[in-house]
């Protein structure tokens, strides 16, 4: 006790006493409190596919995404390599988004025909009456037709304002506002040379992320590593966790168990923790 009668508790720990998760924190399942903390205090970084998917979403989903990005304020950070990928793939994404509706509607009609054929085969096998078969066929066809009409309705309404021309594309204007002062800087020419060599070595050694892109041309093979390195640099500078939001389901980002994503790759979690303690490997 001190001179005021207060119990003084020794919080020092024995360096030789280690816990189950020491050096293995990447394997600990996050708790709801962990998620709450990182989502309210961490640095949120969207991947290029998240931004590009806004071209595929309904107007309401697109508005929700932009609202969420804007609400993050200074906690939003977009690595420069994410923007490289966004601009590189934007026009293709717009064209694909427009054609997806027509393709989905066509496939819906094909599935309707196949479903009716399956129903007919079953009906013949069990000697279903013509009246019962016709009733089921009509109901089944009606459901598929409603789906096809809805696909066309959404497609015709969603894409009429989307333009390849950036000066008239409403999404570009909204992204520019939401991402203002939230975008990272590119590598210097010297750093880019260094990072490319390091990234290629990681790809050869199958060190995540990005080794599954080894056959891509240009900087595609090391693109994921560039994103990761720029993200680590900013996290190290701010000394905070980073929820990286991506639609990429490859195993170079995710720890998979029987086809299910169980969380980030342990190697990435460990690298982030080491970078926070020792500083990022990003070169200035």
Secondary structure, 3 states (H helix, E strand, C coil): CCCCCCCCCCCCCCCCCCCCCCCCHHHCCCCHHHHHHHHHHCCEEECHHHHHHCCCCCHHHHHHHHHHHHHCHHHECECHHHHHHHHHHHHHHHHHHHHHHHHHHHHHHHHHHHHHHHHHHHHHHHCCCHHHHHHHHHHHHHHHHHHHHHHHHHHHHHCCCCCCCCCCCHHHHHHHHHCCCCECCCCCHHHHHHHHHHHHHHHHCCCCCCHHHCCCCCCHHHHHHHHHHHHHHHHHHHCCCCCEECCCCCCCCEEEECCEEEEECHHHHHHHHHHHHHCCCCCC
